[in-house]
């Protein structure tokens, strides 16, 4: 068996040569003077050599310990060379499988599933905010690292963003788990770690007299005709701003007097049918007479291949003098919901269906779609007539409606 003194006295020659120790451990003395530890063993009759490091970085005692560990693996039926190769492959794969790459793959999956452009855009923005962990192997990201990124966003006062960011990160980790790139989800343990802001409802005008003032102001809008018509149609159809501005002519059935919004554009991912009143049909014909060659009802200013931007209607409302704390494009839905419910003329479920609020019970949801359609058609026309009455400043009668059973 070798001693440290013997090892230090070894002199190189013009060719590499071996100096044995015991139980398969030996040194290779290189012409350069380097001393390399190797462990020789057999697996299924084939000789293999395991590199253990170099002397003096790897001492004699350490080399023997590494040899003994390798011999123990052999007893357990594990080939040390193969096991080391698998560890190296796993490490290299982990280094290439970063959180950012997995997140990008997840976003591409969202695109294939038909998620809206706004949803995809927001997901990419979330990924930019998670830059602190984007280059880390996804399997190595800890809850502490993720929390540090989230807290930085929260400290800037963006509490809602921090919560949504944790949710997005959690979905990426779950996707990584499902595709065998990680075995845990560090976002799960952070539930409750972030500040939950008080819910802020979209600003909306719900007092009938002020609704009339808003409608009259819209009629005087001096901007693009498409924006004006979007503002005029929005109060009548109860759609969310994104569902409205991305509308396509293929969704409008003038013969049946309905607007069929596909599932991929709806928040609840369920197709939604909107009954069209006479007023809305008139506005749609007026919109079509503008003759812009586009699949969209409301094409963007500089290209017909995209719809209006997501903030166009809010900017228009600001131009009309309505501040964001007073009225938003999303507020048209709250306006309709409030006044329709206050009228007492319509079943609450019919109002909810018109607003495309999801029903968790699928059987109940299917029943309500059929049961309230006729009422929704009547309600759509009544609502448009009511808005016209408010717009022209007609007398508004309140509190005399008989509540439905």
C-alpha positions as CSV (number, residue, x, y, z in Angstrom):
1,X,0.0,0.0,0.0
2,X,1.1,3.5,-0.8
3,X,2.1,6.2,1.7
4,X,2.0,9.9,1.3
5,X,5.8,10.1,1.4
6,X,6.1,7.6,-1.4
7,X,3.6,9.5,-3.5
8,X,5.4,12.8,-3.1
9,X,8.7,11.1,-4.1
10,X,7.3,9.8,-7.5
11,X,9.1,11.2,-10.5
12,X,7.4,11.5,-14.0
13,X,8.8,9.8,-17.1
14,X,8.4,10.2,-20.8
15,X,5.3,8.0,-20.7
16,X,2.4,7.7,-18.2
17,X,2.8,4.8,-15.7
18,X,0.6,3.3,-12.9
19,X,1.4,3.0,-9.2
20,X,-0.9,0.6,-7.4
21,X,-2.3,1.1,-3.9
22,X,-4.8,-1.6,-2.9
23,X,-8.3,-3.0,-3.8
24,X,-8.2,-1.5,-7.3
25,X,-7.0,2.0,-6.3
26,X,-4.0,3.3,-8.2
27,X,-2.2,6.4,-9.3
28,X,-1.4,7.4,-12.9
29,X,1.8,9.5,-13.1
30,X,1.6,11.7,-16.1
31,X,4.7,13.0,-18.0
32,X,3.6,16.5,-16.9
33,X,4.0,15.4,-13.3
34,X,0.2,15.3,-12.6
35,X,-0.9,12.5,-10.3
36,X,-4.3,11.1,-11.0
37,X,-6.3,8.7,-8.8
38,X,-8.2,5.9,-10.5
39,X,-10.3,3.0,-9.2
40,X,-10.3,-0.2,-11.3
41,X,-13.2,-2.7,-11.1
42,X,-15.2,-5.1,-13.2
43,X,-18.9,-5.2,-14.1
44,X,-20.3,-8.2,-15.9
45,X,-16.7,-9.3,-16.8
46,X,-15.9,-5.9,-18.3
47,X,-13.1,-3.7,-16.7
48,X,-14.0,-0.1,-15.9
49,X,-12.0,2.8,-14.4
50,X,-13.5,5.5,-12.2
51,X,-11.7,8.9,-11.9
52,X,-11.4,10.0,-8.3
53,X,-9.4,13.3,-8.7
54,X,-5.8,14.3,-8.5
55,X,-3.2,14.4,-5.8
56,X,-2.6,16.4,-3.6
57,X,-6.1,18.0,-3.9
58,X,-7.5,14.5,-3.3
59,X,-5.3,13.1,-0.5
60,X,-4.5,9.4,-0.1
61,X,-7.0,9.0,2.7
62,X,-9.8,10.7,0.7
63,X,-9.0,8.6,-2.4
64,X,-9.3,5.4,-0.3
65,X,-12.6,6.6,1.1
66,X,-13.9,7.3,-2.4
67,X,-12.8,3.9,-3.5
68,X,-14.6,2.3,-0.6
69,X,-17.8,4.2,-1.4
70,X,-17.6,2.9,-5.0
71,X,-17.0,-0.6,-3.8
72,X,-20.1,-0.3,-1.6
73,X,-22.1,0.8,-4.7
74,X,-20.9,-2.3,-6.5
75,X,-22.2,-4.5,-3.7
76,X,-25.6,-2.8,-4.2
77,X,-25.5,-3.5,-7.9
78,X,-24.7,0.0,-8.9
79,X,-22.1,0.8,-11.5
80,X,-20.2,3.8,-10.2
81,X,-19.2,5.1,-13.6
82,X,-22.7,4.8,-15.0
83,X,-24.2,6.4,-11.9
84,X,-21.8,9.3,-12.2
85,X,-22.6,9.7,-15.9
86,X,-26.3,9.8,-15.1
87,X,-25.7,12.5,-12.4
88,X,-23.8,14.6,-14.9
89,X,-26.5,14.3,-17.5
90,X,-29.1,15.2,-14.9
91,X,-27.1,18.2,-13.8
92,X,-26.6,19.4,-17.4
93,X,-30.3,18.9,-18.2
94,X,-31.2,20.9,-15.0
95,X,-28.8,23.7,-16.1
96,X,-30.6,23.9,-19.5
97,X,-34.1,23.5,-18.0
98,X,-34.4,26.9,-16.4
99,X,-37.5,28.4,-15.0
100,X,-37.6,30.9,-17.9
101,X,-37.4,28.2,-20.6
102,X,-40.2,26.1,-18.9
103,X,-42.3,29.3,-18.5
104,X,-41.8,30.1,-22.2
105,X,-42.8,26.6,-23.1
106,X,-45.9,26.9,-20.9
107,X,-46.9,30.2,-22.6
108,X,-46.6,28.5,-26.0
109,X,-48.9,25.8,-24.7
110,X,-51.4,28.6,-23.7
111,X,-51.2,30.0,-27.3
112,X,-51.9,26.5,-28.8
113,X,-54.9,26.3,-26.4
114,X,-56.4,29.4,-27.9
115,X,-55.9,31.8,-24.9
116,X,-56.6,35.4,-25.8
117,X,-53.9,37.8,-26.9
118,X,-54.3,39.8,-23.8
119,X,-53.8,36.8,-21.6
120,X,-50.7,35.8,-23.5
121,X,-49.3,39.3,-23.3
122,X,-49.9,39.4,-19.5
123,X,-48.2,36.0,-19.1
124,X,-45.1,37.3,-20.9
125,X,-45.1,40.4,-18.7
126,X,-45.3,38.2,-15.6
127,X,-42.2,36.3,-16.9
128,X,-40.3,39.6,-17.2
129,X,-41.2,40.3,-13.6
130,X,-39.8,36.9,-12.6
131,X,-36.4,37.7,-14.1
132,X,-34.8,37.0,-10.7
133,X,-35.4,33.3,-11.1
134,X,-35.7,33.0,-14.9
135,X,-32.2,31.7,-15.4
136,X,-32.2,29.3,-12.5
137,X,-32.8,25.6,-13.0
138,X,-36.5,25.1,-12.3
139,X,-35.8,22.2,-10.0
140,X,-33.4,24.3,-7.9
141,X,-35.7,27.3,-7.4
142,X,-36.5,27.6,-3.7
143,X,-39.6,29.2,-2.0
144,X,-37.2,31.8,-0.5
145,X,-36.0,32.9,-3.9
146,X,-39.5,33.2,-5.3
147,X,-40.7,35.0,-2.2
148,X,-37.9,37.6,-2.5
149,X,-39.0,38.3,-6.1
150,X,-42.6,38.6,-5.1
151,X,-41.8,40.9,-2.1
152,X,-39.9,43.2,-4.3
153,X,-43.0,43.7,-6.4
154,X,-45.2,44.1,-3.3
155,X,-42.8,46.7,-1.7
156,X,-43.5,48.9,-4.8
157,X,-47.2,48.9,-3.8
158,X,-48.3,46.4,-6.5
159,X,-50.1,44.0,-4.2
160,X,-52.5,42.6,-6.7
161,X,-49.7,42.1,-9.2
162,X,-47.7,40.2,-6.6
163,X,-50.6,37.9,-6.0
164,X,-51.1,37.2,-9.7
165,X,-47.4,36.7,-10.1
166,X,-47.4,34.0,-7.5
167,X,-50.3,32.3,-9.2
168,X,-48.6,32.4,-12.6
169,X,-45.3,31.0,-11.1
170,X,-47.3,28.2,-9.5
171,X,-48.8,27.3,-12.9
172,X,-45.4,27.2,-14.4
173,X,-44.1,24.9,-11.6
174,X,-47.1,22.6,-12.0
175,X,-46.4,22.4,-15.7
176,X,-42.7,21.7,-15.0
177,X,-43.9,18.9,-12.6
178,X,-46.2,17.4,-15.2
179,X,-43.4,17.4,-17.8
180,X,-40.9,15.8,-15.3
181,X,-38.6,18.9,-15.0
182,X,-39.2,19.4,-11.3
183,X,-40.6,17.5,-8.3
184,X,-42.0,20.4,-6.3
185,X,-43.9,23.7,-6.5
186,X,-42.3,26.4,-4.4
187,X,-45.2,28.7,-5.0
188,X,-47.7,26.5,-3.1
189,X,-46.1,27.1,0.3
190,X,-46.3,30.9,-0.2
191,X,-50.1,31.0,-0.1
192,X,-50.9,33.6,2.6
193,X,-47.5,35.2,2.5
194,X,-48.5,38.2,0.5
195,X,-50.7,41.1,1.3
196,X,-54.3,40.7,-0.1
197,X,-55.6,44.1,-1.2
198,X,-59.2,45.2,-0.6
199,X,-61.3,44.4,-3.7
200,X,-61.8,47.5,-5.9
201,X,-64.8,47.4,-8.1
202,X,-64.6,48.9,-11.6
203,X,-65.9,52.5,-11.4
204,X,-69.4,52.8,-12.9
205,X,-72.1,55.3,-13.2
206,X,-75.4,53.8,-11.9
207,X,-77.6,56.8,-11.1
208,X,-80.1,57.0,-14.0
209,X,-79.8,60.8,-14.4
210,X,-76.0,60.6,-14.7
211,X,-76.3,57.6,-17.0
212,X,-78.3,59.9,-19.3
213,X,-75.6,62.5,-19.1
214,X,-72.9,59.9,-20.0
215,X,-74.9,58.7,-23.0
216,X,-75.4,62.2,-24.3
217,X,-71.6,62.9,-23.8
218,X,-70.8,59.8,-25.9
219,X,-73.0,61.1,-28.7
220,X,-70.8,64.1,-28.8
221,X,-67.5,62.2,-29.1
222,X,-65.3,63.7,-31.8
223,X,-62.8,60.9,-32.3
224,X,-62.7,58.0,-34.7
225,X,-66.0,56.7,-35.9
226,X,-65.1,53.1,-34.8
227,X,-64.4,54.3,-31.3
228,X,-67.6,56.3,-31.1
229,X,-69.6,53.3,-32.3
230,X,-67.9,51.0,-29.7
231,X,-68.8,53.5,-27.0
232,X,-72.4,53.6,-28.3
233,X,-72.7,49.8,-28.5
234,X,-71.0,49.0,-25.2
235,X,-73.8,50.0,-22.8
236,X,-76.3,47.8,-24.7
237,X,-74.6,44.4,-24.9
238,X,-73.1,43.7,-21.4
239,X,-69.8,42.4,-22.8
240,X,-66.4,42.9,-21.1
241,X,-64.2,45.4,-22.9
242,X,-61.9,42.8,-24.4
243,X,-64.9,40.7,-25.6
244,X,-66.3,43.8,-27.3
245,X,-63.2,45.4,-28.9
246,X,-62.0,42.0,-30.4
247,X,-65.4,41.2,-31.9
248,X,-65.4,39.8,-35.5
249,X,-68.0,40.2,-38.2
250,X,-68.3,36.4,-38.4
251,X,-69.8,36.4,-34.9
252,X,-72.8,38.6,-35.9
253,X,-75.9,36.9,-37.3
254,X,-78.1,39.7,-38.6
255,X,-80.8,37.2,-39.6
256,X,-81.1,35.7,-36.2
257,X,-80.4,39.0,-34.4
258,X,-77.7,37.5,-32.2
259,X,-74.0,37.9,-31.5
260,X,-72.2,34.6,-30.8
261,X,-69.0,35.2,-28.9
262,X,-66.7,32.1,-29.1
263,X,-65.5,30.4,-25.9
264,X,-61.8,31.4,-26.4
265,X,-62.7,35.1,-26.1
266,X,-64.9,34.7,-23.0
267,X,-63.5,35.0,-19.5
268,X,-65.3,31.8,-18.4
269,X,-64.2,30.0,-21.6
270,X,-67.8,29.2,-22.5
271,X,-69.5,30.4,-25.7
272,X,-71.9,33.2,-25.1
273,X,-74.8,34.4,-27.2
274,X,-76.0,38.0,-27.0
275,X,-79.5,38.9,-28.2
276,X,-79.4,42.1,-30.3
277,X,-81.9,44.9,-29.9
278,X,-83.1,47.0,-32.7
279,X,-80.8,49.8,-31.6
280,X,-77.7,47.6,-31.6
281,X,-78.6,46.2,-35.0
282,X,-78.9,49.7,-36.3
283,X,-75.5,50.7,-34.9
284,X,-73.9,47.5,-36.4
285,X,-75.2,48.4,-39.8
286,X,-73.8,51.9,-39.4
287,X,-70.5,50.4,-38.4
288,X,-70.5,48.2,-41.4
289,X,-71.1,51.1,-43.7
290,X,-67.7,52.5,-42.8
291,X,-66.4,49.8,-45.2
292,X,-63.0,49.1,-43.7
293,X,-61.7,45.8,-45.0
294,X,-61.2,44.0,-41.7
295,X,-62.5,40.9,-39.9
296,X,-62.8,43.0,-36.8
297,X,-65.8,45.2,-36.0
298,X,-63.4,47.8,-34.4
299,X,-60.0,47.6,-36.2
300,X,-57.0,49.6,-34.9
301,X,-56.1,53.0,-36.4
302,X,-53.0,52.0,-38.3
303,X,-53.8,48.4,-39.3
304,X,-57.0,46.5,-40.1
305,X,-55.3,43.2,-38.9
306,X,-55.7,44.1,-35.2
307,X,-58.5,45.3,-33.1
308,X,-58.6,48.5,-31.0
309,X,-56.0,48.6,-28.2
310,X,-57.2,47.5,-24.8
311,X,-57.2,51.1,-23.4
312,X,-58.9,52.9,-26.3
313,X,-62.3,53.1,-24.7
314,X,-61.0,54.3,-21.3
315,X,-59.0,57.0,-23.0
316,X,-62.1,58.1,-24.9
317,X,-64.0,58.3,-21.6
318,X,-61.2,60.4,-20.2
319,X,-61.5,62.7,-23.2
320,X,-65.2,63.1,-22.5
321,X,-64.4,64.2,-19.0
322,X,-65.1,61.1,-17.0
323,X,-62.2,60.3,-14.7
324,X,-61.1,56.7,-14.0
325,X,-62.6,56.8,-10.5
326,X,-66.0,57.8,-12.0
327,X,-66.4,55.5,-15.1
328,X,-64.5,52.8,-16.9
329,X,-65.3,50.8,-20.0
330,X,-65.8,47.8,-17.7
331,X,-68.3,49.9,-15.8
332,X,-71.0,49.6,-18.5
333,X,-71.6,46.0,-17.1
334,X,-72.0,47.2,-13.6
335,X,-74.4,49.9,-14.8
336,X,-76.6,47.3,-16.6
337,X,-76.5,44.9,-13.7
338,X,-77.4,47.5,-11.1
339,X,-80.3,49.1,-13.0
340,X,-81.7,45.9,-14.3
341,X,-81.8,44.4,-10.8
342,X,-83.2,47.6,-9.4
343,X,-86.0,47.5,-12.0
344,X,-87.5,44.3,-10.5
345,X,-88.7,43.3,-13.9
346,X,-86.3,40.6,-14.7
347,X,-85.3,37.3,-13.1
348,X,-81.8,37.6,-11.4
349,X,-80.6,34.5,-13.2
350,X,-81.6,36.0,-16.6
351,X,-79.5,39.1,-15.7
352,X,-76.5,36.9,-14.7
353,X,-76.7,34.9,-17.9
354,X,-76.7,38.1,-19.9
355,X,-73.6,39.2,-18.1
356,X,-72.0,35.8,-18.8
357,X,-71.3,35.1,-15.2
358,X,-70.3,31.4,-14.9
359,X,-72.4,28.8,-13.3
360,X,-70.3,26.1,-11.5
361,X,-73.0,23.5,-11.8
362,X,-72.9,22.4,-15.5
363,X,-76.4,20.9,-15.4
364,X,-77.8,24.1,-13.9
365,X,-75.9,26.2,-16.4
366,X,-77.3,24.3,-19.3
367,X,-80.8,24.6,-17.9
368,X,-80.5,28.4,-17.4
369,X,-79.2,28.9,-20.9
370,X,-82.5,27.5,-22.3
371,X,-84.9,28.6,-19.6
372,X,-84.0,32.3,-19.7
373,X,-83.3,32.9,-23.4
374,X,-86.8,34.3,-24.2
375,X,-86.6,36.6,-21.2
376,X,-83.1,37.7,-22.1
377,X,-84.4,38.7,-25.6
378,X,-87.2,40.8,-24.1
379,X,-84.8,42.3,-21.5
380,X,-82.2,43.3,-24.2
381,X,-84.9,45.3,-26.1
382,X,-86.3,46.8,-22.9
383,X,-82.8,47.8,-21.8
384,X,-82.0,49.5,-25.1
385,X,-85.3,51.4,-25.0
386,X,-84.6,52.4,-21.4
387,X,-81.1,53.7,-22.3
388,X,-82.7,55.7,-25.1
389,X,-85.1,57.2,-22.7
390,X,-82.3,58.2,-20.3
391,X,-80.3,59.6,-23.2
392,X,-83.0,62.0,-24.5
393,X,-83.7,63.1,-20.9
394,X,-87.1,61.5,-20.6
395,X,-88.7,61.0,-17.2
396,X,-87.3,58.0,-15.3
397,X,-89.8,56.2,-13.2
398,X,-88.2,54.3,-10.3
399,X,-89.6,52.2,-7.4
400,X,-92.9,51.3,-9.1
401,X,-91.9,47.9,-10.6
402,X,-93.4,44.7,-9.2
403,X,-90.7,42.3,-8.0
404,X,-90.7,39.0,-9.8
405,X,-91.3,35.9,-7.7
